């Protein structure tokens, strides 16, 4: 029995009829219609933690490194992540967030870390640690997005990739982000994206 047939049989046994599960993909990126997977919703604490780490990076880069451009790109990435949060863990926006994070992480290594390693630029140890934290946070976001992407593929009858470094941590650990942080993200997302809020960004 093929993977697709097994998946369809499983979904039918759960009372889900044809058309209720979206099968639209833009190349390799899923276009989600309907709710997120149960596993994705169970990882909201991880998502909240990573978005908060990105927000902390914005402040750290501005205050400690005075790196305006780095902080600006991190802010753009955090906003994409926050919009994915606002859309209830929407896999389409999570994939976009992950792709942008990985791309900017690679750019940070090329533009910042390689010149320091090769001696073109010099930094003190503290400044170097702050600089290293940028690609680390980006790659953490990328790994998390890749894990949710694989989960979505499996939930929709497709084979997931074997390479999934975040999977072991998602299963073993829960960062236990305080409920206040969850509510703060909900309020921030609502103010930015809710069309009924004054000064909100218009969500499509």
Backbone torsions as a table, in degrees:
resi	resn	phi	psi	omega
1	UNK	NA	132.7	-177.7
2	UNK	-73.1	163.5	178.6
3	UNK	-60.6	-39.4	-178.2
4	UNK	-64.9	-40.7	179.4
5	UNK	-67.7	-42.0	177.4
6	UNK	-60.2	-43.2	179.9
7	UNK	-63.5	-46.2	-179.0
8	UNK	-62.8	-38.8	178.5
9	UNK	-64.7	-42.3	179.6
10	UNK	-63.1	-45.7	-179.2
11	UNK	-64.8	-37.5	178.3
12	UNK	-64.4	-37.9	179.2
13	UNK	-67.5	-21.7	178.2
14	UNK	-89.1	2.3	178.3
15	UNK	83.4	16.6	179.5
16	UNK	-97.7	119.3	-176.1
17	UNK	-92.2	164.9	-179.4
18	UNK	-57.9	135.2	179.9
19	UNK	100.4	-19.8	179.5
20	UNK	-81.8	-19.6	177.2
21	UNK	-108.4	120.5	-177.2
22	UNK	-70.5	135.6	179.0
23	UNK	-122.8	24.5	-179.6
24	UNK	-90.7	133.4	-179.8
25	UNK	-133.3	139.3	172.1
26	UNK	-101.0	97.6	-169.3
27	UNK	58.5	-113.0	-179.9
28	UNK	-100.8	0.6	-176.6
29	UNK	-96.5	123.9	178.8
30	UNK	-72.0	140.3	173.9
31	UNK	-102.0	103.4	-171.6
32	UNK	-78.9	134.2	169.2
33	UNK	-127.9	126.7	-176.9
34	UNK	98.2	-169.1	-173.7
35	UNK	-75.6	163.4	174.1
36	UNK	-72.4	167.8	176.9
37	UNK	-70.8	158.9	179.2
38	UNK	-61.6	-39.6	-179.5
39	UNK	-63.2	-42.1	179.4
40	UNK	-61.1	-42.8	179.7
41	UNK	-66.3	-30.3	178.0
42	UNK	-71.2	-13.9	-179.0
43	UNK	-104.4	21.0	179.7
44	UNK	-59.7	-34.4	179.0
45	UNK	-62.7	-40.7	177.1
46	UNK	-63.4	-44.4	-179.2
47	UNK	-61.8	-43.9	178.8
48	UNK	-60.8	-43.6	-179.2
49	UNK	-60.6	-44.1	-176.8
50	UNK	-68.8	-39.9	176.6
51	UNK	-62.7	-40.3	178.7
52	UNK	-67.1	-36.0	174.8
53	UNK	-63.2	-39.9	177.4
54	UNK	-65.6	-39.4	176.7
55	UNK	-63.5	-39.7	177.7
56	UNK	-65.0	-36.3	177.6
57	UNK	-62.6	-37.5	178.5
58	UNK	-57.8	-49.1	-179.7
59	UNK	-65.3	-45.0	-178.2
60	UNK	-61.8	-42.3	-179.5
61	UNK	-68.0	-34.6	178.4
62	UNK	-73.1	-45.4	-173.0
63	UNK	-82.2	-44.2	-172.2
64	UNK	-92.0	-34.2	-176.5
65	UNK	-112.2	-10.0	-176.5
66	UNK	50.9	39.7	-178.4
67	UNK	-100.3	87.5	-174.5
68	UNK	-63.8	-45.4	-176.9
69	UNK	-66.0	-40.9	177.6
70	UNK	-61.6	-43.3	179.1
71	UNK	-65.1	-37.5	-179.6
72	UNK	-64.8	-45.5	178.9
73	UNK	-65.6	-37.4	177.6
74	UNK	-65.4	-37.0	178.5
75	UNK	-64.6	-41.4	177.6
76	UNK	-60.9	-44.6	-180.0
77	UNK	-63.6	-44.5	179.7
78	UNK	-62.6	-36.1	178.5
79	UNK	-65.7	-39.4	176.7
80	UNK	-63.1	-44.0	177.8
81	UNK	-62.0	-41.0	179.7
82	UNK	-65.6	-35.0	177.7
83	UNK	-68.8	-37.6	175.0
84	UNK	-62.6	-39.0	175.1
85	UNK	-62.1	-46.0	179.9
86	UNK	-60.2	-33.5	179.0
87	UNK	-88.4	23.3	174.5
88	UNK	60.2	55.8	175.8
89	UNK	62.4	40.8	-179.2
90	UNK	-64.7	122.0	-172.5
91	UNK	-67.6	-28.9	178.9
92	UNK	-62.5	-48.1	-179.2
93	UNK	-74.1	-30.1	176.1
94	UNK	-65.7	-39.6	176.5
95	UNK	-63.2	-44.2	177.1
96	UNK	-60.1	-44.5	177.7
97	UNK	-59.1	-43.5	179.9
98	UNK	-66.6	-42.0	179.5
99	UNK	-63.5	-45.5	178.5
100	UNK	-62.8	-40.9	-179.3
101	UNK	-62.3	-47.2	-179.8
102	UNK	-64.5	-43.3	179.2
103	UNK	-60.8	-44.4	179.6
104	UNK	-71.6	-30.0	175.4
105	UNK	-64.5	-42.2	176.9
106	UNK	-64.6	-42.3	178.7
107	UNK	-62.8	-37.9	179.2
108	UNK	-64.1	-39.5	178.3
109	UNK	-65.2	-44.9	-177.4
110	UNK	-67.7	-43.7	-173.1
111	UNK	-84.9	-26.6	-174.4
112	UNK	-113.0	-53.5	-171.5
113	UNK	-75.8	-42.2	-178.6
114	UNK	-61.4	-45.0	176.2
115	UNK	-59.6	-34.2	178.0
116	UNK	-69.9	-44.1	-178.8
117	UNK	-63.8	-39.8	-178.5
118	UNK	-82.1	-4.1	176.0
119	UNK	88.3	4.7	178.7
120	UNK	-67.7	-38.9	176.1
121	UNK	-119.0	154.1	178.7
122	UNK	-123.4	140.8	177.9
123	UNK	-141.8	154.0	172.4
124	UNK	-76.0	169.6	-175.7
125	UNK	-59.7	-43.9	-178.6
126	UNK	-63.3	-45.0	178.6
127	UNK	-62.6	-36.2	178.8
128	UNK	-66.4	-40.6	178.8
129	UNK	-63.3	-41.4	177.7
130	UNK	-63.2	-38.6	179.9
131	UNK	-67.9	-41.4	-179.7
132	UNK	-65.1	-30.9	-177.7
133	UNK	-63.4	-24.6	-177.2
134	UNK	-64.0	-58.3	178.7
135	UNK	-64.5	-29.1	178.0
136	UNK	-62.1	-45.1	178.8
137	UNK	-66.5	-40.8	177.4
138	UNK	-60.2	-46.3	-177.0
139	UNK	-71.5	-29.4	173.2
140	UNK	-62.7	-43.2	177.5
141	UNK	-63.3	-41.5	179.2
142	UNK	-63.3	-42.0	179.4
143	UNK	-65.4	-39.7	178.8
144	UNK	-65.0	-44.9	179.4
145	UNK	-63.4	-39.4	178.7
146	UNK	-63.0	-38.9	178.5
147	UNK	-63.9	-44.8	179.9
148	UNK	-68.3	-32.8	175.9
149	UNK	-62.4	-45.1	178.0
150	UNK	-63.8	-39.5	176.7
151	UNK	-61.6	-42.4	179.7
152	UNK	-64.4	-41.1	177.9
153	UNK	-59.7	-47.1	179.8
154	UNK	-62.9	-40.4	-179.0
155	UNK	-67.6	-19.6	-178.3
156	UNK	-112.7	27.0	170.2
157	UNK	78.0	16.6	178.9
158	UNK	-111.8	156.6	-177.9
159	UNK	-80.3	130.3	178.9
160	UNK	-82.4	154.8	177.8
161	UNK	-71.6	145.8	178.6
162	UNK	-70.3	-31.7	-180.0
163	UNK	-78.4	110.2	-179.9
164	UNK	-153.0	78.1	-173.4
165	UNK	-63.0	-23.9	-177.5
166	UNK	-80.9	-16.6	-171.2
167	UNK	-58.8	-43.1	-176.7
168	UNK	-66.7	-32.5	179.7
169	UNK	-78.2	-35.4	178.6
170	UNK	-62.6	-35.0	-177.6
171	UNK	-78.2	-30.4	-172.2
172	UNK	-96.9	-30.7	-170.1
173	UNK	-123.4	147.4	172.2
174	UNK	-129.9	117.1	-175.5
175	UNK	-64.9	-10.8	176.3
176	UNK	52.4	53.8	176.4
177	UNK	-64.3	129.6	-178.5
178	UNK	-55.7	147.7	179.9
179	UNK	-57.5	-30.0	178.2
180	UNK	-61.6	-36.2	179.4
181	UNK	-67.8	-41.4	176.3
182	UNK	-58.4	-47.1	-178.6
183	UNK	-65.8	-36.4	178.6
184	UNK	-63.4	-41.0	176.8
185	UNK	-65.4	-41.9	178.2
186	UNK	-60.3	-43.7	-179.0
187	UNK	-67.3	-42.5	179.6
188	UNK	-63.4	-44.3	179.2
189	UNK	-65.0	-40.8	179.2
190	UNK	-61.9	-42.7	-179.2
191	UNK	-67.7	-34.5	-177.9
192	UNK	-79.2	-40.6	-168.4
193	UNK	-113.1	-16.0	-179.3
194	UNK	-72.9	121.2	-175.6
195	UNK	-65.1	-16.3	-179.4
196	UNK	-88.7	-7.8	-178.8
197	UNK	-88.4	140.0	178.8
198	UNK	-61.1	131.8	176.3
199	UNK	74.9	12.9	-177.6
200	UNK	-74.3	150.5	170.8
201	UNK	-73.7	137.2	-177.6
202	UNK	-75.3	118.6	176.8
203	UNK	-84.9	140.1	-179.7
204	UNK	-67.6	NA	NA
